[in-house]
Amino acid sequence: MSKASDDIQFLAKRASRANGVSFTDDGRDTGVSSNSIVSRAYGLKVKQEMPYDQSDLDACERMFAKLPAAQENACGGTRYGTGAQSC
Protein backbone atom coordinates (compact mmCIF):
# COMPACT_ATOMS: atom_id res chain seq x y z
CA MET A 1 0.00 0.00 0.00
CA SER A 2 1.11 3.57 -0.58
CA LYS A 3 1.77 6.05 2.20
CA ALA A 4 -1.39 7.97 1.28
CA SER A 5 -3.47 4.78 1.37
CA ASP A 6 -2.01 3.81 4.75
CA ASP A 7 -2.77 7.28 6.12
CA ILE A 8 -6.33 7.31 4.77
CA GLN A 9 -7.08 3.85 6.13
CA PHE A 10 -5.63 4.68 9.57
CA LEU A 11 -7.46 8.02 9.86
CA ALA A 12 -10.77 6.63 8.53
CA LYS A 13 -10.76 3.80 11.08
CA ARG A 14 -10.03 6.29 13.90
CA ALA A 15 -12.80 8.59 12.72
CA SER A 16 -15.33 5.75 12.69
CA ARG A 17 -14.59 5.04 16.38
CA ALA A 18 -14.00 8.60 17.59
CA ASN A 19 -17.45 9.30 19.00
CA GLY A 20 -18.00 5.86 20.46
CA VAL A 21 -18.21 5.35 24.20
CA SER A 22 -17.00 2.20 25.88
CA PHE A 23 -17.15 1.32 29.55
CA THR A 24 -14.98 -1.75 29.15
CA ASP A 25 -11.34 -2.18 28.24
CA ASP A 26 -12.03 -3.27 24.68
CA GLY A 27 -8.93 -1.92 22.99
CA ARG A 28 -9.86 1.76 22.83
CA ASP A 29 -7.25 3.76 20.93
CA THR A 30 -8.98 7.14 20.77
CA GLY A 31 -9.17 9.93 23.29
CA VAL A 32 -7.89 13.44 23.90
CA SER A 33 -4.27 12.44 24.51
CA SER A 34 -4.00 9.90 21.68
CA ASN A 35 -5.78 12.32 19.32
CA SER A 36 -3.25 15.03 20.12
CA ILE A 37 -0.40 12.63 19.27
CA VAL A 38 -2.05 11.79 15.93
CA SER A 39 -2.60 15.50 15.19
CA ARG A 40 1.06 16.28 15.83
CA ALA A 41 2.21 13.25 13.83
CA TYR A 42 0.31 14.66 10.84
CA GLY A 43 1.83 18.11 11.26
CA LEU A 44 -0.88 19.97 13.18
CA LYS A 45 0.45 22.22 15.91
CA VAL A 46 -1.94 21.43 18.74
CA LYS A 47 -1.43 21.51 22.48
CA GLN A 48 -0.01 18.17 23.55
CA GLU A 49 -2.42 16.50 25.96
CA MET A 50 -0.85 14.00 28.31
CA PRO A 51 -2.59 10.78 29.39
CA TYR A 52 -4.69 11.30 32.52
CA ASP A 53 -4.69 7.74 33.81
CA GLN A 54 -3.67 4.20 32.90
CA SER A 55 -6.55 3.68 30.45
CA ASP A 56 -5.54 6.87 28.60
CA LEU A 57 -1.92 5.71 28.46
CA ASP A 58 -3.05 2.30 27.20
CA ALA A 59 -5.11 4.01 24.46
CA CYS A 60 -2.03 6.01 23.42
CA GLU A 61 0.06 2.85 23.22
CA ARG A 62 -2.59 1.05 21.15
CA MET A 63 -2.86 4.07 18.83
CA PHE A 64 0.93 4.28 18.42
CA ALA A 65 1.07 0.58 17.52
CA LYS A 66 -1.42 1.27 14.69
CA LEU A 67 0.19 4.52 13.47
CA PRO A 68 1.53 4.12 9.93
CA ALA A 69 5.32 3.85 9.92
CA ALA A 70 5.85 7.11 8.00
CA GLN A 71 3.94 9.09 10.62
CA GLU A 72 5.62 7.19 13.43
CA ASN A 73 8.93 8.35 12.00
CA ALA A 74 7.58 11.92 11.89
CA CYS A 75 7.23 11.58 15.66
CA GLY A 76 10.96 10.96 15.81
CA GLY A 77 11.22 7.44 17.09
CA THR A 78 10.44 3.79 17.13
CA ARG A 79 7.35 2.01 18.36
CA TYR A 80 8.33 1.73 22.00
CA GLY A 81 11.19 4.20 22.04
CA THR A 82 10.92 7.96 22.24
CA GLY A 83 8.49 8.45 19.35
CA ALA A 84 5.27 9.28 21.18
CA GLN A 85 7.09 11.51 23.65
CA SER A 86 8.81 13.61 21.00
CA CYS A 87 5.71 14.16 18.88
PyMOL commands that set and color helices and strands:
alter all, ss='L'
color gray80, all
select helices_A, chain A and resi 3-17+32-41+54-66+69-74+83-86
alter helices_A, ss='H'
color red, helices_A
deselect
rebuild
show_as cartoon
